[in-house]
Amino acid sequence: MTGSPEPGGAPAPRRTASEFDTAYRQMQVREYMWVNRDRFTEEALAAAAQAAGYTPEEIAMAARSVAKRRADEAAAKPVRARARRYVLGAYAITFLVFAIAFLRPNTSDALYYQGMGTFALGILGITMLIALVLGLVWIGGRRPSAERAEAALGVMLSVPFVLLVVVAGLCLATTGPYIFAPAA
């Protein structure tokens, strides 16, 4: 069946583009042109949209919107890559600092010898990995405009660094008295 059935069992008639409200029509043609931007030329997309009943004004507005989104994506790509590098570096350095602190024996009766340092480092590693994934998803989800791409770096870094500070701070607060306790 090609349409949704009506109560009598006959398929519903297909609606043309001119039967929808203006905002919905503009959104439809804009999304159609965005999804197919790499598969077809702009002229082919415009011709198909015009054949579907969209006006030249709606098609032109959709083409401008697609061009702006392309420019925004191109401008945000290097900023996102830089933000990812900063976050990965910060998480790696933090993990290494904690690894050195947790895995170094300071006295023979330190909790390191009882396995606490390795255990704490394992918990920290898993927690930091979860925070890192959440932070990278946050960075990937940011879509700054081309004009604000550089300024968006701070926004992109905010959530991953807050997560890092929270995880590392909690780890330090909970394990510090045991791991860094002076020998009696």
N, C-alpha and C positions, 0 to 999 in steps of 0.2 A: 504494500500500500504506500502511496506517496504522500498522503496528507493524514491529519488526525481524523478519525471517524467522528461523525456527528451522531446524535442519539439515534437517528434512523438507520445508521450503518453505512451511509454514503460518505465518501471522503470529503473533507472540507475543501472549498475552493481555495486555490493558491492566491495569496494577496500580493499585489504589485507594490513596488517601492513607494509609489505616490500615496498609498493608503496609510502609511505610518506618520507619526508626528515628526516635526522637523529635527528635533534634537536626536531622536532615535535614528532617523535616516542619516544624519551627519556622522553619528557614531558608527553606524554599520558600514558606510562607505570608507570611513577613515580606517577602521579595523581591517576591512577587506584589503585595502591598499597596503597597510602595514604588514599584514601576514604574507602577502604575495609579493612584497617589494623585491626580493632577490630572485624570484622565479620568472617574473615577467617584466617587460619594460613599462615605464609609466604610461606611455601611449596605449599599450594594450590593456592595461588596467582601466584607464580612463574610458576607452571604447567599450569595454565590458560593463563598466558601471553605467555608462550612458545608455547602453542597450537594456540594462535592467531598470531604467526609468529614473535615474538620478539626473539632476540638473547640472549644467556646466559649472554653476557657482558652487554647488556642493562638492563636485569633483575637484575643482580648483582649491577649495578650502581643505579638503582631505589631502591633496598633494602637498600643500604648504605644511600641513601638520606632520606628514610623513617626513618631509625634508628637515623640519625642525627636530623631530625625534632622532633622525639619523645624525644630525649635527651634535645633539646632546649626547648620544651614545659614543660618538667619536671623541668628543671632548672629555667624557667621563672615564673612558677606558684607561688612559695612563694614570689618572688620579686613583682609580680603584686598584690598579696594579701596585702603585706606590704604597697605598694604604695597606694592602695585603703584605707587602714586604716588611713594613714597619711592625705590623702586628706579629707576623711570624718571628721576626727578630726579637721583639720584646718578650714573647712567650718563651723562646729558646733560651735567651739569656737568663730569664727568671728561673726556668727549670734547672739550668746549669748551676746557678748560685745555690739553689736549694739542694741540688744533688751533692755539691761539694760540702755544704753544711751538714747534711744528713748522713753522708757516708764516711765522714772522717772520724776516726776514733780519737777522743780527747783523753780518756783514761781507760784503764783496763776494766773498771766497773761501770763504764758509761752504758747507757741503754742501747748504744750502737751495737754492742756485742750481744745484746738480747734480741736483736732483729728489729728494733723499733724504727731505726733510721730507714732501713729498706722498706719496711711496711708503710711508713709515712710518705716516703717518696713515691711508692706505688699509688697510694690514694691521691696524692697531689697530682701525679701524672694523669690519672684518669679524669680527675676533676678539671685540670687545666685543658685536657683534650676536649672535654665537653664545652668549656667556656670558649676555647679557640674555634670550634665548629660554629657555635652560636655567633661569635664575633665575625667570622668570615661570611656567614649567611647574611648578617646585617650589612656588611660592606657590599656584598653582591646585590643586595636589594635596593641600594640607594640609586636614585636616578636624578642626579642634579642636572640643571639646565646648562647649556654651553657657557652662558655668561657667568655662572657661579660654580663651575667645576673645581677650580682651585680652592675656593672658599669652602667647598664641601668636604675637603680633606679632614678638617677638624670634626665635623659631624660624623664622618665615616669612622674615625678613630675613637670617638667617645665611648660607645658601648663596649668594644673589645677591651679598651684600657680600664674601664670601670670594672668589668668582669675580672680582669687580671688582678687588679688591686684587691677586690673582694676575696677572690680565691686565695691569693698569696697571703693576704693579711689574716684571713681565718686560719690558714695553715700555720702561719708563724705564731699566732695567738694560742692555738691549741697544742702545738708540738714544741714550741719554744721552751717552756719550763722543763720539759723532759730531755730534749735533745741538747740544749745549751746550758743545762744546769751545771754549776761548778762542782767539782769533785769534793767530797767531804773530807 
